[in-house]
């Protein structure tokens, strides 16, 4: 999964973070790269949010350019996670 994300996406790119714990939450971020593929949490992205850097779950990020390869990869990843009904222990 990490190879698919790093080879297919072009960093940095503008995106929107949607926090599932806050309905209606949408915050602009810049995706800087893949931080890691975590054994339980899945793909974690390095993002810049304002002046701060943080890690976000890839399934919570939407590329602003909906026609880009970045958007396709993130869409594919969300679909994959949804098919698994969330990530399972031992994912990585």
C-alpha positions as CSV (number, residue, x, y, z in Angstrom):
1,X,0.0,0.0,0.0
2,X,2.8,2.4,0.8
3,X,4.4,1.9,-2.6
4,X,1.1,2.6,-4.3
5,X,0.6,5.8,-2.3
6,X,4.2,7.1,-2.7
7,X,4.6,6.2,-6.4
8,X,1.2,7.4,-7.6
9,X,0.8,10.6,-5.5
10,X,2.6,13.9,-6.2
11,X,3.6,15.7,-3.0
12,X,2.9,18.3,-1.8
13,X,-0.7,18.7,-2.7
14,X,-3.7,20.7,-1.4
15,X,-6.4,18.7,0.4
16,X,-9.2,18.8,2.9
17,X,-9.2,17.0,6.2
18,X,-12.6,15.7,7.4
19,X,-12.7,14.6,11.0
20,X,-15.4,11.8,11.4
21,X,-15.8,12.7,15.0
22,X,-16.9,16.3,14.1
23,X,-19.8,16.3,11.6
24,X,-19.4,19.1,9.1
25,X,-15.7,19.5,9.9
26,X,-13.6,20.3,6.8
27,X,-10.2,21.9,7.2
28,X,-7.6,22.8,4.5
29,X,-4.3,20.9,4.7
30,X,-1.2,20.4,2.6
31,X,-0.2,16.7,2.2
32,X,3.6,16.5,2.4
33,X,4.0,12.7,2.1
34,X,3.3,9.3,3.6
35,X,4.5,9.1,7.2
36,X,4.1,5.3,7.7
37,X,1.9,2.4,7.1
38,X,0.8,1.5,10.7
39,X,0.0,-2.1,11.6
40,X,-3.5,-1.2,13.0
41,X,-4.2,2.3,11.8
42,X,-3.3,2.0,8.1
43,X,-1.7,4.7,6.0
44,X,-0.7,7.9,7.9
45,X,0.0,11.0,6.0
46,X,2.3,13.9,7.0
47,X,0.3,17.1,6.5
48,X,0.8,20.8,7.2
49,X,-2.2,22.3,9.0
50,X,-1.7,26.0,9.3
51,X,1.8,26.4,10.7
52,X,1.7,22.9,12.4
53,X,2.7,19.5,11.1
54,X,0.7,16.4,12.0
55,X,-0.2,12.9,10.9
56,X,-3.6,12.1,9.6
57,X,-5.3,8.9,8.6
58,X,-5.4,8.8,4.8
59,X,-9.1,7.9,4.7
60,X,-9.9,11.2,6.3
61,X,-8.2,13.3,3.6
62,X,-9.6,14.4,0.2
63,X,-7.4,15.9,-2.5
64,X,-8.7,19.3,-3.6
65,X,-8.1,18.6,-7.3
66,X,-10.7,15.9,-7.8
67,X,-9.2,14.9,-11.2
68,X,-5.7,14.3,-9.9
69,X,-3.9,11.0,-9.3
70,X,-3.8,12.1,-5.7
71,X,-7.6,12.1,-5.5
72,X,-7.8,8.7,-7.2
73,X,-5.4,7.1,-4.8
74,X,-7.2,8.5,-1.7
75,X,-10.6,7.4,-3.2
76,X,-9.2,3.9,-3.8
77,X,-7.8,3.7,-0.3
78,X,-11.1,4.8,1.3
79,X,-13.0,2.2,-0.8
80,X,-10.5,-0.4,0.3
81,X,-10.9,0.5,4.0
82,X,-14.7,0.6,3.6
83,X,-14.7,-2.9,2.1
84,X,-12.8,-4.1,5.1
85,X,-15.3,-2.4,7.4
86,X,-12.4,-0.5,8.9
87,X,-8.9,-1.8,9.3
88,X,-8.3,-5.1,11.1
89,X,-5.6,-6.0,13.6
90,X,-2.6,-7.3,11.7
91,X,-3.3,-5.1,8.7
92,X,0.4,-4.2,8.0
